[in-house]
Amino acid sequence: MLISEIFHSPQGEGKWIGVPSIFIRTSGCNLRCWFCDTPYTSWNPEGDKMSVDQILEHIKQYDCEHVVVTGGEPMLSHQIESLTQRLHADGKIITIETAGTILADVHADLMSISPKLSNSIPVKDPAWAHRHDARRDQPTVIHELIKRHPYQIKFVVDRREDIAEIEDYLIRYPEIDRANVYLMPQGITAEMLAERLPWIEEVAARLGCQVTRRMHIELWGNVRGK
C-alpha cells in the first residue's frame, strides 16, 4: 500500500469526534476535489510503499483501540481488505473514510462516507472536471455500503446553494437515516469554518441532520499529522 502518513490524534469530525485514534492515511485518489485538504494524497500523491505487516508493526507503538483508515481514497488499494480484516482480528475499532465510489470486502465498525457534491468539481481543470463528475456519484456503491456497514454520511457544505443538492440526495436514498447524516463546513482555517457554521446549523436543524465541526482544523489548522 502507498502510505502517506501514520499518526495518532483525536478524530476531528463526525460521530467519534474527540476519540483518540491511530490514522493510517493512504495515498492516491480517483477524484480531484478542488478544495482537497490533503493534496499530497490526490493531486500530487506521495508516500512510502508499506506491506500490511509493516503497517501493523508500525502502529504497535500506539496504545490505542480506534483506527481510522483514510486517504486519499483507501478503497482503491487492493490490500485494504487484508488490512481491515487483520486490524479487526487485533481487536481494533475501524473507521474507513471514503467518498463512496468503490466497493471492497472490508471490515468497518463505521463506514464514514463523504459523497462529493457538484461543489467539489475542479472547474479550472477541464479534463479532471469531466472525470471527477463522472465518478463522484455511484448509487450502487452507496446502497451497498450503507447496507453492509454501520455508517455516517458527511456532506462538505461550501455555499447555501449546496443545500438543495443535499435535500435531493436524501430523497434519492430514502434508506439513509438522517440521524447519521452530518453537515460539515468547507474550510481549511478556523475562520472559514466559523463563517459557515451558524447557517449550516440552522439548515441541519430543519433537515433533521447533525452538524459536525472540524476540530483538528479549529485546534491546529490544516497541518499534517493532526
RABELZI-V955987 format. One record per residue. N is the residue number from 1. RES is the residue in three letters. PHI is phi in whole degrees, 0 to 359 (* if undefined). OMEGA is omega in whole degrees, 0 to 359 (999 if undefined). D_LAST is the distance of its C-alpha to the last C-alpha in whole Angstrom. Layout:
N;RES;PHI;OMEGA;D_LAST
N;RES;PHI;OMEGA;D_LAST
This chain:
1;MET;*;175;21
2;LEU;272;186;19
3;ILE;250;179;16
4;SER;282;181;13
5;GLU;195;172;10
6;ILE;229;183;10
7;PHE;206;179;7
8;HIS;245;182;8
9;SER;194;171;6
10;PRO;294;174;8
11;GLN;296;186;9
12;GLY;258;187;9
13;GLU;216;166;12
14;GLY;78;189;15
15;LYS;303;185;17
16;TRP;254;178;15
17;ILE;302;180;13
18;GLY;90;183;12
19;VAL;281;178;13
20;PRO;301;187;11
21;SER;212;169;10
22;ILE;267;178;10
23;PHE;257;173;9
24;ILE;248;184;12
25;ARG;258;176;11
26;THR;279;179;15
27;SER;243;184;16
28;GLY;114;182;19
29;CYS;209;177;20
30;ASN;269;177;23
31;LEU;240;179;22
32;ARG;219;177;22
33;CYS;298;182;20
34;TRP;295;182;21
35;PHE;261;182;18
36;CYS;311;181;16
37;ASP;268;174;12
38;THR;230;183;12
39;PRO;298;177;15
40;TYR;287;174;15
41;THR;243;183;15
42;SER;227;182;18
43;TRP;297;180;20
44;ASN;226;187;19
45;PRO;296;178;18
46;GLU;218;179;17
47;GLY;158;180;17
48;ASP;244;176;19
49;LYS;285;180;21
50;MET;226;174;21
51;SER;280;176;23
52;VAL;300;178;22
53;ASP;301;181;24
54;GLN;294;179;22
55;ILE;297;181;18
56;LEU;296;178;20
57;GLU;293;182;21
58;HIS;298;186;17
59;ILE;281;178;16
60;LYS;297;181;19
61;GLN;291;182;17
62;TYR;256;176;15
63;ASP;272;190;17
64;CYS;208;184;15
65;GLU;274;184;17
66;HIS;274;175;15
67;VAL;231;175;14
68;VAL;248;175;12
69;VAL;260;188;14
70;THR;225;183;13
71;GLY;205;8;13
72;GLY;53;176;15
73;GLU;237;185;18
74;PRO;297;182;18
75;MET;288;175;21
76;LEU;290;187;23
77;SER;282;177;23
78;HIS;293;182;26
79;GLN;269;181;24
80;ILE;298;180;22
81;GLU;295;179;25
82;SER;297;181;25
83;LEU;300;184;22
84;THR;290;178;22
85;GLN;295;180;25
86;ARG;285;173;24
87;LEU;298;178;21
88;HIS;298;179;23
89;ALA;298;178;26
90;ASP;275;176;24
91;GLY;85;181;23
92;LYS;280;173;20
93;ILE;262;195;19
94;ILE;250;168;18
95;THR;251;173;16
96;ILE;248;177;17
97;GLU;264;185;15
98;THR;215;174;18
99;ALA;276;176;20
100;GLY;77;180;23
101;THR;245;185;25
102;ILE;224;175;26
103;LEU;261;173;27
104;ALA;208;182;27
105;ASP;274;186;28
106;VAL;249;168;25
107;HIS;259;177;24
108;ALA;218;172;22
109;ASP;283;173;22
110;LEU;213;174;20
111;MET;268;184;20
112;SER;262;188;18
113;ILE;257;177;20
114;SER;242;181;19
115;PRO;298;183;22
116;LYS;268;179;23
117;LEU;279;179;25
118;SER;296;179;27
119;ASN;293;182;25
120;SER;269;187;23
121;ILE;294;180;26
122;PRO;278;189;26
123;VAL;296;180;29
124;LYS;280;178;29
125;ASP;235;188;29
126;PRO;305;181;32
127;ALA;296;179;32
128;TRP;288;178;28
129;ALA;301;180;29
130;HIS;294;181;32
131;ARG;296;181;30
132;HIS;301;182;27
133;ASP;296;180;29
134;ALA;289;186;31
135;ARG;261;196;28
136;ARG;289;182;26
137;ASP;240;183;29
138;GLN;236;186;30
139;PRO;304;181;32
140;THR;300;180;33
141;VAL;295;181;29
142;ILE;299;180;28
143;HIS;303;182;31
144;GLU;290;181;31
145;LEU;299;183;27
146;ILE;282;175;28
147;LYS;279;186;31
148;ARG;275;193;29
149;HIS;227;162;26
150;PRO;301;190;25
151;TYR;216;163;23
152;GLN;224;177;21
153;ILE;246;180;21
154;LYS;242;176;19
155;PHE;263;174;21
156;VAL;277;184;19
157;VAL;255;183;22
158;ASP;255;185;22
159;ARG;212;182;26
160;ARG;298;180;29
161;GLU;296;179;30
162;ASP;291;189;28
163;ILE;295;179;29
164;ALA;299;179;32
165;GLU;292;177;30
166;ILE;294;178;28
167;GLU;300;178;32
168;ASP;297;179;33
169;TYR;299;181;31
170;LEU;292;174;31
171;ILE;289;181;35
172;ARG;290;179;35
173;TYR;238;185;33
174;PRO;295;180;35
175;GLU;284;178;33
176;ILE;289;176;30
177;ASP;280;184;29
178;ARG;295;174;28
179;ALA;294;179;27
180;ASN;259;183;24
181;VAL;257;181;24
182;TYR;241;171;21
183;LEU;263;189;21
184;MET;230;181;18
185;PRO;293;173;18
186;GLN;282;178;17
187;GLY;161;180;15
188;ILE;242;172;13
189;THR;225;178;14
190;ALA;299;180;14
191;GLU;293;178;18
192;MET;297;180;18
193;LEU;294;182;17
194;ALA;296;180;19
195;GLU;293;184;22
196;ARG;269;191;22
197;LEU;300;184;21
198;PRO;301;181;25
199;TRP;284;175;27
200;ILE;293;177;24
201;GLU;299;178;25
202;GLU;296;180;29
203;VAL;295;180;29
204;ALA;300;179;27
205;ALA;297;180;29
206;ARG;292;183;32
207;LEU;275;184;31
208;GLY;77;180;30
209;CYS;252;178;26
210;GLN;258;171;23
211;VAL;242;172;21
212;THR;237;172;17
213;ARG;283;171;15
214;ARG;241;191;11
215;MET;300;182;10
216;HIS;294;177;6
217;ILE;291;181;9
218;GLU;298;184;11
219;LEU;275;190;9
220;TRP;238;188;7
221;GLY;81;182;9
222;ASN;272;182;8
223;VAL;241;178;6
224;ARG;285;177;6
225;GLY;81;179;4
226;LYS;223;999;0
